[in-house]
Amino acid sequence: AQGAVVLPGFDTDLPAQVWSDMTDAMTHEDHPQFRFRRLMQNLAITRDQLRPWRSARPLDPDRNRLISLALRPAPVTDQWLVEGQELPDLTLATRNLTLIEATHPREEALAIALVMRQAVELGQKAALITPDRNLTRRVAAALTRWGLIADDTAGTPLAMSASGRLLRHVAQSFTAPLTADQLLVLLKHPLTQAGEGRRQHLSLTRQLELELRRNGPAFPDAAAILAWARFGNDEVVQWARWTASVLDQMTPLETAPLTNHVARHLAVAQSLAQNALWQGAAGPEAKQLMDLLVDEAPFGDDLTPSDYASFIDTQMAKVEVRESYSPHPLLTFYGSREARELDAEIVVMGGLTDGVWPRNGDPDPWLNRKMRKDAGLLLPERQIGLAAHDFQQAIAAQTVILTRSVRDTEAETVPSRWLNRLSNLMEGLPARNGPQALTQMRARGKVVLDQARALDRPTDALRMDPRLALAPRPSPQPPLPARPRRLALSRISTLIRDPYAIYARYILNLKPLDPLRHVPEDRDRGILIHKILEDFVRLRPAAETTEQARQRLMAIAEAVLEHSTPFPSARVLWRARLDRAADHLLRNDAKYAGKPVLIEQVGAIEVGRTGFTLYGTPDRIDLLPDGRLHLVDYKTGTPPTKAQQEAFDKQLLLAAAMAERGGFADLGPTEVARISYLGLGSGEKAVETEIDHQMLAEQWARFVQLVQAYADPATGYTARRAVFETRFSLPYDHLSRFGEWQMSDRAKPFPVGGDDAG
């Protein structure tokens, strides 16, 4: 039997001199023909000894000459000036080349999908070649718009399948204490409780999610789940016991043998999904992998949970799953290597961005290129040269569409080096109509892009549909019985600045959901600081030095933070901030020698004859030696200026007016001397306002007018009426459809609800 060596994609247009000079890997390794040159050198074969594998002629010899010249080794690119003039008319050589330069990756994927859909309509085979799996997934998603499924030769990574995702999530859950969002990822996974009880399981999971959002804990355990269910019915209790049993198996391990990790991993995954874990297209592949790990685990090393999770990810990345669906016979996705066997009339070469195609070589922190070569190691350019060979083969197809995204999710991209070379060569050959040919390539691409953009653009009929008109700035007018009859002092600034938020919160009864993964934020710090200062003031001894007061303050802070903050880093940071502000706090505390008489106690007062009740809980009210009051509000943020207090942030001014009108039952009507905002943030600023009783009376009168205005059914709750910072998003912006209207737009009042609204 005789064998044969086949050299696919051999460049017969490469000049003999360039071929013979291509010997140094340091300068030529990234050329698409260099590995052929090295192979033939080792086999002692010359180019003259090669024979064509087939008698068929290339589909486009002129284009092949252009690409061969564009990919010349860097040391001889000066040949562009000489050999470029010998090329044929480039408008003819590139007549079947199209260049699509999309604005962003989604647009690139949609344009590719449109090309493939048009190929199906024409009955032509179309192939997408790209090493970018994210682009492949985007194109696959875009094709579903027309019910098309392409044959993906790479398959689906096991890690991206339902079984693989669940196994990965379970492995990752062992690496640190389980958070609420990680627990819900496991409970909501499609394979968890996938049997007949799935509907009830999802309903109870939703109830648990609301509890975790409202009340925590940040790191739920079995005890927390059982405590939540203790007042529920039998179904809730039974489900909670099952969830708790799963959590009991998820106690983080320290470094342990691989056998222990695999056994616990399987136990938790099967507790969640039972047999559904091993079903479907990916199930057998997942089971085969885990069975292999069970067999081989006794020979493995000890691993940390993080190492085990990384190990699982690595093993799953090696396994591909072939889905059981029937793809369209005319559509195929190829990786750059699989494309060597393609047979398609239309070839889309996608993701032509440097760093994607070709992929950048891995940096070596220890050896430079010369040292690697001397040591007999592969140069990083080896993979670039092989990828260049794939590129040269693919671009020789009958009809080729080159695509790239000008921007990715972070910044502008750089075109692939091969696309850059081709563009630069054509731009430098005006005598061969190179610039004109490049313009025509882009023009053909723009036609596709315009069609892709039109897919998501409403038609003229839709644009004229009043239901699709941009929303105006809303100012809803609910009926009087539905309007709130009482508000807290802290909500009055919201009523002034963003009345729509009051409408959404108290009339529509829509409350923003707390995040699942609770992170320490300024609001939490403010609540804890108020609790610390409440305990500090309430438990003050009769005689105490400043140093004793400071020590007691920090001791209280330590106890409150330890009990109420599950985040060690936040405890350290917040304690340090309070320690820095302690002297400022104590100086102001002793400044007026007041005696605290009300600490975090609720007061309320009816506003004139409107039937509206104003209530609130001042942080602290001190009785001064002259019998007047001093109202104090602690601010962990920036205290409002006097002008802001008079116009918007009226909380303390209105509290002072309440005190003088007997709004605090334990005090009765009492004159107020001053109000103070005591800043405990980085600025350590105090804003004190001596009470001018005429000004206070005017403020109360304005507030009464405000209440009376909202007692008029014609007054609407305008969105973002006078917000402090327009650049920040607000909780109800999506509900008011902010963005469709601008801050300069006039509000549009409109009645909502009926006479029976409540």
C-alpha positions in Angstrom: 0.0 0.0 0.0 1.2 3.5 -0.8 0.6 6.5 1.4 0.4 10.2 0.5 1.0 13.5 2.2 -1.6 16.1 1.4 -0.9 19.8 1.9 -4.3 21.6 2.0 -4.4 25.2 1.2 -0.9 25.4 -0.3 -0.1 28.8 -1.7 1.1 28.4 -5.3 1.1 32.2 -5.7 4.0 32.7 -3.2 7.2 33.7 -5.1 10.0 31.3 -5.1 12.4 33.8 -3.5 10.0 34.4 -0.6 9.5 30.7 -0.1 13.2 30.0 0.0 13.9 32.9 2.4 11.2 31.7 4.8 13.5 29.8 7.2 13.7 31.7 10.4 10.8 30.9 12.9 11.6 34.2 14.7 10.4 36.3 11.8 8.2 33.9 9.8 6.4 31.6 12.3 3.1 33.6 12.0 2.9 33.2 8.2 0.2 30.7 7.0 2.7 28.8 4.8 5.6 28.6 7.2 4.7 25.1 8.7 4.6 23.7 5.1 8.0 25.2 4.5 9.4 23.6 7.6 7.7 20.2 6.9 9.1 20.1 3.3 12.5 21.2 4.6 12.5 18.3 7.1 11.3 15.9 4.3 13.9 17.2 1.9 11.1 18.0 -0.7 11.2 21.0 -3.0 8.2 22.9 -4.3 8.8 21.5 -7.8 8.2 18.0 -6.6 4.6 18.8 -5.4 1.7 17.7 -7.6 -1.9 19.0 -7.5 -4.3 16.8 -5.5 -7.1 17.6 -7.9 -7.4 19.1 -11.4 -10.1 21.6 -10.4 -9.1 25.2 -10.7 -9.4 27.6 -7.8 -12.8 29.4 -7.5 -11.2 32.9 -7.8 -7.4 32.9 -8.7 -7.3 36.7 -8.7 -8.6 36.9 -5.1 -6.1 34.3 -4.0 -3.2 36.4 -5.5 -4.5 39.4 -3.5 -4.7 37.4 -0.2 -1.3 35.8 -0.8 0.3 39.2 -1.2 -1.5 40.7 1.8 -0.2 37.9 4.0 3.4 38.2 3.0 5.9 37.9 5.9 6.6 41.2 7.6 10.2 41.4 6.3 9.1 41.5 2.7 5.9 43.6 2.8 7.8 46.2 0.7 6.9 43.8 -2.2 3.4 45.3 -2.0 4.7 48.3 -4.0 6.1 46.1 -6.7 3.9 43.0 -7.0 0.8 45.1 -6.1 1.0 46.8 -9.5 0.9 43.4 -11.2 -2.4 42.4 -9.6 -5.6 42.5 -11.8 -8.4 45.0 -11.3 -9.3 44.6 -7.6 -12.9 45.5 -8.1 -13.2 42.2 -10.0 -11.0 40.3 -7.6 -13.2 41.3 -4.7 -16.6 41.2 -6.4 -17.7 38.3 -4.2 -16.2 39.8 -1.0 -18.3 41.7 1.5 -17.1 43.6 4.5 -19.5 44.1 7.4 -18.3 46.5 10.1 -21.1 46.4 12.8 -21.4 48.9 15.6 -21.6 46.3 18.3 -21.6 42.5 18.7 -25.4 42.1 18.7 -25.6 44.0 15.4 -22.9 41.8 13.9 -24.7 38.6 15.0 -28.0 39.9 13.6 -26.3 40.8 10.3 -24.8 37.3 10.0 -28.1 35.7 10.9 -29.8 37.7 8.1 -27.1 36.6 5.6 -27.7 32.9 6.6 -31.5 33.4 6.4 -31.2 34.8 2.9 -29.0 31.9 1.9 -31.8 29.5 3.0 -34.3 31.4 0.8 -32.0 31.0 -2.2 -31.4 27.3 -1.4 -27.6 27.9 -0.9 -25.4 26.4 1.8 -24.1 28.9 4.2 -21.4 28.5 6.9 -20.3 30.7 9.7 -16.6 30.3 10.6 -15.4 31.9 13.9 -13.4 31.0 16.9 -15.7 33.3 19.0 -18.2 31.0 20.8 -20.1 34.0 22.1 -20.7 35.2 18.6 -21.9 31.8 17.6 -24.4 31.8 20.4 -25.6 35.2 19.5 -26.1 34.2 15.8 -27.9 31.0 16.9 -30.3 33.1 19.1 -30.9 35.5 16.2 -31.7 32.7 13.8 -34.5 31.5 16.1 -36.4 34.6 15.0 -37.2 32.7 11.8 -37.3 29.3 13.4 -33.9 28.3 12.0 -31.4 26.1 13.8 -27.8 25.7 12.4 -25.7 22.6 12.7 -23.0 23.5 15.2 -20.0 21.3 14.5 -18.4 22.1 17.8 -21.5 21.0 19.7 -22.6 22.6 23.0 -20.1 22.5 25.8 -21.3 20.3 28.7 -20.7 23.3 31.0 -23.4 25.2 29.1 -26.0 22.5 29.3 -28.7 22.2 32.0 -27.0 19.2 33.6 -23.6 20.8 33.4 -24.8 24.2 34.8 -26.3 22.5 37.8 -23.2 20.5 38.5 -21.1 23.6 38.2 -23.4 25.6 40.5 -23.3 22.9 43.1 -19.5 22.7 43.0 -19.2 26.5 43.3 -21.5 26.6 46.3 -18.9 24.7 48.4 -16.3 27.4 47.9 -17.7 29.9 50.4 -20.7 30.3 52.7 -23.9 30.0 50.7 -25.5 33.4 49.9 -29.2 33.9 49.3 -28.8 34.4 45.5 -26.7 31.3 45.2 -29.4 29.3 47.0 -32.1 30.6 44.7 -29.9 29.8 41.6 -30.0 26.1 42.8 -33.7 26.1 43.7 -34.8 27.8 40.4 -32.6 25.6 38.2 -34.8 23.8 35.5 -33.7 20.4 36.7 -34.4 21.0 40.4 -37.6 19.2 41.5 -38.4 18.7 37.8 -41.2 16.2 38.4 -44.9 16.7 39.1 -44.2 18.9 42.1 -42.3 21.5 40.0 -45.1 24.1 40.1 -45.5 23.9 43.9 -41.7 24.0 44.3 -41.4 27.2 42.2 -44.3 28.8 44.2 -42.6 28.1 47.5 -39.2 29.2 46.2 -40.8 32.5 45.3 -42.2 32.9 48.8 -38.8 32.1 50.2 -37.2 34.6 47.9 -39.4 37.4 49.1 -38.6 36.5 52.7 -34.9 36.5 52.0 -35.1 39.9 50.2 -37.0 41.5 53.0 -35.5 40.0 56.1 -32.5 37.9 55.1 -30.3 36.4 56.4 -27.5 37.1 53.9 -26.2 33.6 54.4 -29.3 31.3 54.8 -28.8 27.9 56.5 -31.0 25.0 57.4 -32.1 26.7 60.7 -33.2 29.9 58.9 -35.2 27.9 56.4 -37.0 25.9 59.1 -37.7 29.1 61.1 -39.3 30.7 58.1 -41.6 27.7 57.6 -42.7 27.1 61.2 -46.0 29.0 60.7 -46.7 27.5 57.3 -49.0 24.6 56.4 -47.8 21.0 56.0 -46.7 21.5 52.4 -44.5 24.5 53.4 -43.0 22.6 56.3 -42.3 19.5 54.2 -40.7 21.6 51.4 -38.6 23.5 54.0 -37.4 20.2 55.5 -36.3 19.0 52.1 -34.5 22.4 51.5 -32.8 22.2 54.9 -31.7 18.7 54.3 -29.9 19.9 51.1 -28.3 22.8 53.0 -27.1 20.5 55.7 -25.0 18.7 53.1 -23.4 21.9 51.9 -21.2 22.8 54.8 -18.0 24.1 53.3 -15.1 21.6 53.5 -11.5 22.6 54.0 -8.9 20.8 52.0 -10.0 17.2 51.5 -9.4 14.2 49.3 -10.8 14.3 45.8 -13.0 11.3 46.8 -14.8 13.3 49.5 -15.4 16.2 47.1 -16.9 14.0 44.4 -19.1 12.1 46.8 -20.5 15.2 48.4 -20.9 16.9 45.0 -23.0 14.0 43.6 -25.1 13.7 46.8 -26.2 17.4 46.7 -26.8 17.4 42.9 -28.9 14.3 43.1 -30.8 15.6 46.1 -31.8 18.6 44.0 -32.5 17.0 40.7 -32.9 13.3 41.3 -32.8 11.3 38.0 -33.5 14.4 35.8 -29.8 15.3 36.2 -28.9 12.4 33.9 -31.6 12.8 31.3 -31.8 14.8 28.1 -29.0 15.2 25.5 -26.4 16.2 28.1 -27.4 13.8 30.9 -25.5 10.7 29.7 -22.4 12.8 29.0 -22.6 14.3 32.5 -23.1 10.9 34.1 -20.2 9.5 32.1 -17.9 12.3 33.4 -19.0 12.0 37.0 -18.7 8.1 36.9 -15.2 8.6 35.6 -14.4 10.9 38.4 -15.7 8.5 41.0 -13.5 5.7 39.5 -10.4 7.9 39.4 -10.9 10.0 42.5 -8.9 7.6 44.8 -5.8 8.4 42.8 -6.3 12.2 43.1 -4.7 14.7 45.4 -6.2 16.7 48.3 -8.0 19.8 47.0 -9.6 22.9 48.4 -13.2 23.6 47.5 -12.1 26.3 45.1 -9.6 24.0 43.4 -12.3 21.3 43.1 -14.7 23.8 41.4 -12.0 24.9 39.0 -11.2 21.2 38.3 -14.9 20.5 37.5 -15.0 23.5 35.1 -11.9 22.3 33.4 -13.2 18.7 32.9 -16.5 19.9 31.6 -14.8 22.2 29.1 -13.4 19.1 27.4 -16.8 17.5 26.8 -19.1 18.5 24.0 -22.8 17.6 23.8 -24.5 17.0 20.5 -28.1 18.1 20.8 -30.9 15.8 19.5 -32.6 18.4 17.5 -32.6 18.4 13.6 -30.6 21.4 12.3 -31.3 23.0 9.0 -29.3 21.1 6.3 -28.1 24.4 4.7 -26.7 26.1 7.8 -23.6 25.2 9.7 -21.4 26.8 12.4 -17.7 25.9 12.2 -14.8 26.7 14.5 -11.7 27.9 12.6 -10.1 24.5 12.6 -13.3 22.5 11.6 -13.7 24.9 8.7 -11.0 23.0 6.8 -13.6 20.5 5.7 -16.4 23.0 4.9 -18.4 22.8 1.7 -20.5 25.9 1.4 -21.4 28.5 -1.3 -21.6 31.4 1.2 -18.9 31.6 3.9 -19.2 34.2 6.7 -15.9 34.8 8.6 -17.1 36.4 11.8 -15.3 38.0 14.8 -12.4 39.4 12.8 -11.1 41.3 15.7 -7.5 41.2 17.0 -7.4 39.1 20.1 -10.3 37.0 18.9 -9.2 35.9 15.4 -6.3 35.4 15.8 -6.2 34.9 19.6 -3.3 36.7 21.3 -0.5 34.3 22.4 -0.3 33.6 26.1 2.4 35.8 27.7 5.4 34.0 29.2 6.6 35.9 32.3 9.8 33.8 32.4 11.1 33.2 28.9 11.3 35.7 26.0 10.8 34.5 22.4 14.6 34.0 21.8 15.0 31.9 25.0 11.9 29.8 24.1 13.4 29.1 20.7 16.8 28.2 22.1 15.2 25.9 24.6 13.3 24.1 21.8 9.9 25.4 23.0 7.1 26.5 20.7 6.9 30.2 19.9 3.6 32.0 20.6 3.4 32.9 16.9 2.9 29.1 16.0 -0.8 29.3 16.8 -1.1 32.6 14.9 0.4 31.1 11.8 -1.9 28.1 12.0 -4.9 30.4 12.4 -3.6 32.5 9.4 -3.6 29.3 7.3 -7.3 28.7 8.3 -8.1 32.2 7.3 -6.3 31.9 4.0 -8.3 28.7 3.2 -11.6 30.1 4.3 -11.4 33.3 2.3 -10.8 31.3 -0.9 -14.5 30.2 -0.9 -16.9 31.2 -3.6 -18.8 34.0 -1.7 -17.2 35.4 1.5 -18.6 37.9 4.0 -16.0 39.3 6.4 -17.5 40.7 9.7 -16.3 42.5 12.7 -17.7 44.6 15.5 -16.3 48.1 15.9 -16.9 48.0 19.6 -17.3 45.3 22.2 -18.9 45.7 25.6 -16.1 47.8 26.9 -14.2 49.7 24.2 -13.3 50.1 20.6 -11.8 47.0 19.0 -8.8 46.6 16.7 -9.4 44.8 13.3 -7.8 41.5 12.8 -4.3 41.8 11.6 -5.2 40.0 8.4 -8.1 42.2 7.7 -5.9 45.2 8.5 -3.3 44.0 6.0 -5.8 43.4 3.3 -7.4 46.9 3.8 -4.0 48.6 3.9 -2.8 46.9 0.8 -6.0 47.8 -1.2 -5.9 51.4 0.0 -2.3 51.7 -1.3 -3.2 50.4 -4.8 -5.2 53.2 -6.5 -3.9 52.2 -9.9 -5.5 48.7 -9.4 -8.8 50.3 -8.1 -8.0 49.1 -4.6 -9.7 52.0 -2.7 -12.7 51.7 -4.9 -12.9 47.9 -4.4 -12.7 48.4 -0.6 -15.4 51.0 -0.7 -17.6 48.6 -2.7 -17.0 45.8 -0.1 -18.1 48.1 2.6 -21.1 49.3 0.6 -22.3 45.7 0.2 -21.8 45.2 3.9 -23.8 48.4 4.6 -26.8 47.0 2.7 -26.8 44.0 5.0 -26.4 46.2 8.1 -29.2 48.5 7.0 -31.5 45.4 6.5 -30.5 44.1 9.9 -31.2 47.4 11.6 -34.5 47.6 9.9 -35.6 44.3 11.5 -35.9 46.1 14.9 -37.1 49.4 13.5 -40.9 49.9 13.6 -42.7 50.2 10.3 -44.4 53.4 9.2 -47.7 51.9 10.3 -46.4 51.1 13.8 -44.8 54.6 14.1 -48.2 56.1 13.5 -49.8 53.9 16.1 -50.6 56.1 19.1 -50.1 53.1 21.4 -46.4 53.1 20.5 -45.9 56.9 21.0 -43.3 58.0 23.5 -44.7 58.3 26.9 -45.2 61.9 28.2 -43.9 63.0 31.6 -46.6 61.5 33.9 -48.6 63.4 36.5 -51.4 61.0 37.5 -54.5 62.3 39.3 -55.9 59.5 41.5 -59.2 60.0 43.2 -59.2 61.6 46.7 -60.1 58.4 48.6 -57.0 56.7 47.2 -54.6 59.4 48.2 -52.5 59.0 51.4 -54.0 60.6 54.5 -50.8 60.4 56.5 -47.1 60.6 55.7 -43.9 60.5 57.7 -41.6 63.5 58.1 -38.9 61.7 56.1 -41.3 61.4 53.1 -42.1 65.1 52.8 -39.0 65.8 50.8 -40.0 63.0 48.4 -43.5 64.6 48.1 -41.8 67.9 47.1 -39.0 66.5 44.9 -40.6 63.4 43.3 -44.4 63.2 44.0 -44.7 60.3 41.5 -42.7 58.1 44.0 -45.4 58.8 46.7 -48.1 57.9 44.1 -46.3 54.6 43.3 -45.4 53.7 46.9 -48.6 54.7 48.8 -51.3 54.6 46.1 -50.2 51.8 43.9 -48.6 50.1 46.9 -45.5 49.2 44.9 -42.4 48.7 47.0 -38.9 48.3 45.5 -37.6 44.8 46.2 -34.4 44.6 48.2 -31.5 43.0 46.4 -30.9 39.3 46.9 -27.2 39.6 47.5 -27.3 42.2 50.2 -24.1 44.3 50.3 -23.2 46.8 53.0 -24.4 50.2 51.9 -24.9 53.7 53.3 -28.5 53.0 54.3 -27.4 50.1 56.5 -24.6 52.2 58.0 -27.1 54.9 58.8 -29.5 52.5 60.6 -26.7 51.1 62.7 -25.3 54.5 63.6 -28.7 55.6 64.7 -29.1 52.4 66.8 -25.6 53.0 68.4 -26.3 56.6 69.2 -29.8 55.8 70.6 -28.3 53.3 73.0 -25.5 55.7 73.8 -27.8 58.6 74.7 -30.4 56.5 76.4 -28.0 54.7 78.8 -25.9 57.8 79.7 -24.7 57.8 83.4 -25.3 60.8 85.5 -21.7 61.9 85.7 -19.3 60.9 82.8 -16.1 62.3 81.5 -15.5 62.9 77.8 -13.0 60.0 77.7 -15.5 57.7 79.5 -18.2 58.7 77.1 -15.9 57.9 74.2 -15.0 54.5 75.5 -18.7 53.7 76.2 -19.7 54.9 72.7 -17.1 52.6 71.0 -18.1 49.7 73.3 -21.7 50.1 72.2 -20.6 50.4 68.6 -18.6 47.1 68.9 -21.6 45.2 70.3 -24.2 46.6 67.8 -21.9 46.0 64.8 -21.0 42.5 65.9 -24.7 41.6 66.4 -26.2 43.3 63.3 -23.6 43.3 60.5 -22.7 39.9 59.0 -19.9 41.5 56.9 -16.5 41.6 58.7 -15.0 44.2 56.3 -18.0 46.5 56.8 -17.7 46.1 60.6 -14.1 47.2 60.5 -14.7 50.1 58.1 -17.8 51.5 59.9 -16.2 51.2 63.3 -13.2 53.1 62.1 -15.4 55.9 60.6 -17.3 56.2 63.9 -14.1 56.3 65.8 -12.9 59.1 63.6 -16.2 61.0 64.1 -16.5 60.3 67.9 -14.7 63.5 69.1 -16.8 65.6 66.7 -20.0 64.0 68.1 -19.1 64.4 71.7 -18.1 68.0 71.3 -21.5 68.8 69.8 -23.2 66.7 72.3 -21.8 68.8 75.2 -22.0 72.1 73.4 -25.5 73.1 74.6 -25.7 71.0 77.8 -29.1 69.8 76.8 -30.9 66.9 78.4 -32.3 64.2 76.1 -36.0 63.9 76.7 -37.2 62.1 73.6 -35.1 59.5 71.7 -36.5 57.8 68.6 -40.1 58.4 69.8 -43.0 58.9 67.4 -45.0 62.1 67.3 -48.0 62.9 65.2 -50.2 65.9 64.4 -53.2 66.6 62.2 -52.5 69.3 59.6 -55.1 72.0 60.0 -58.6 70.9 59.0 -57.3 68.8 56.0 -57.7 65.5 57.7 -54.1 64.8 56.9 -51.8 63.5 59.6 -48.1 64.2 59.8 -46.0 61.8 61.9 -42.3 61.2 62.5 -39.6 60.0 64.8 -36.8 62.6 65.4 -33.5 61.1 66.3 -33.3 63.1 69.4 -35.0 66.0 71.2 -33.1 67.8 74.0 -34.5 70.0 76.7 -32.2 73.0 77.1 -31.6 74.7 80.5 -33.9 77.6 79.5 -36.8 75.2 78.9 -36.7 75.3 75.1 -36.1 72.4 72.8 -33.2 71.4 70.6 -34.0 68.9 67.8 -31.0 66.8 66.5 -30.9 64.6 63.4 -27.8 62.4 62.7 -26.6 62.3 59.1 -24.1 59.7 57.9 -24.3 61.5 54.5 -24.1 65.2 53.7 -26.3 67.4 55.9 -28.7 69.7 53.9 -27.8 73.4 53.8 -30.2 76.0 55.3 -31.5 76.8 51.8 -32.2 73.2 51.1 -34.0 72.8 54.4 -36.3 75.7 53.6 -37.1 74.6 50.1 -37.0 70.8 50.1 -35.5 69.0 53.1 -38.0 70.2 55.6 -37.9 67.2 58.0 -36.5 69.0 61.1 -38.3 72.3 60.4 -41.6 70.5 60.3 -40.6 68.4 63.4 -40.0 71.7 65.2 -43.4 73.0 64.1 -44.9 69.8 65.4 -43.2 70.2 68.7 -44.5 73.8 69.1 -48.0 72.6 68.3 -48.0 69.7 70.8 -47.2 67.0 68.3 -45.2 65.0 70.8 -47.5 64.0 73.6 -44.9 63.6 76.3 -43.8 67.2 75.9 -46.8 69.2 75.0 -46.5 72.5 73.1 -42.9 73.6 73.7 -40.9 76.4 72.1 -38.0 75.2 69.9 -34.7 77.0 70.1 -32.8 75.4 67.3 -32.5 72.4 65.0 -29.2 70.7 64.1 -28.1 68.2 61.5 -25.0 66.5 62.9 -22.9 65.1 60.1 -21.1 61.8 60.9 -19.6 61.2 57.5 -16.2 62.1 56.2 -16.9 65.8 56.5 -17.8 65.9 60.2 -20.0 68.9 59.4 -22.8 70.3 61.6 -25.6 72.5 60.2 -27.3 74.4 63.0 -30.4 76.6 62.5 -31.6 79.0 65.1 -35.4 79.0 65.0 -37.0 82.2 63.7 -40.6 81.7 64.8 -41.9 83.8 61.9 -40.0 81.7 59.4 -41.2 78.5 61.2 -44.8 79.7 60.9 -44.3 80.4 57.2 -42.9 77.0 56.7 -45.9 75.4 58.4 -48.2 77.5 56.4 -46.5 76.4 53.1 -46.8 72.8 54.2 -50.5 73.2 54.9 -50.8 74.7 51.4 -48.9 71.7 50.0 -51.3 69.3 51.8 -54.3 71.2 50.6 -53.0 71.1 47.0 -52.9 67.4 47.0 -56.4 67.3 48.5 -57.5 68.8 45.1 -58.3 66.0 42.6 -56.9 68.2 39.8 -53.4 68.0 41.4 -51.2 65.3 39.9 -48.2 63.5 41.3 -45.6 64.7 38.8 -42.6 62.5 38.1 -39.2 63.9 39.1 -40.6 67.3 39.9 -37.4 68.8 41.5 -34.9 66.0 42.1 -31.6 66.8 43.7 -29.4 65.0 41.1 -30.9 64.3 37.7 -28.0 62.0 36.8 -29.0 59.4 39.4 -31.7 56.8 38.7 -34.7 56.6 41.0 -36.6 53.5 42.1 -39.7 54.3 40.0 -38.0 55.6 36.8 -39.0 52.5 34.9 -42.6 52.9 35.9 -42.8 56.5 34.9 -40.9 55.5 31.6 -38.3 58.1 32.3 -36.0 58.2 29.2 -39.0 58.5 26.8 -39.5 61.9 28.3 -37.0 64.5 29.4 -36.6 66.7 32.5 -37.5 69.7 30.4 -40.8 68.2 29.2 -44.0 69.6 30.6 -45.9 67.2 32.9 -49.1 65.8 31.5 -51.8 65.4 34.2 -54.3 62.6 33.6 -56.9 61.0 35.9 -56.4 57.4 37.1 -58.6 55.0 39.0 -62.3 55.3 39.7 -64.6 56.6 42.4 -64.1 53.3 44.3 -60.3 53.4 44.2 -58.8 52.8 47.5 
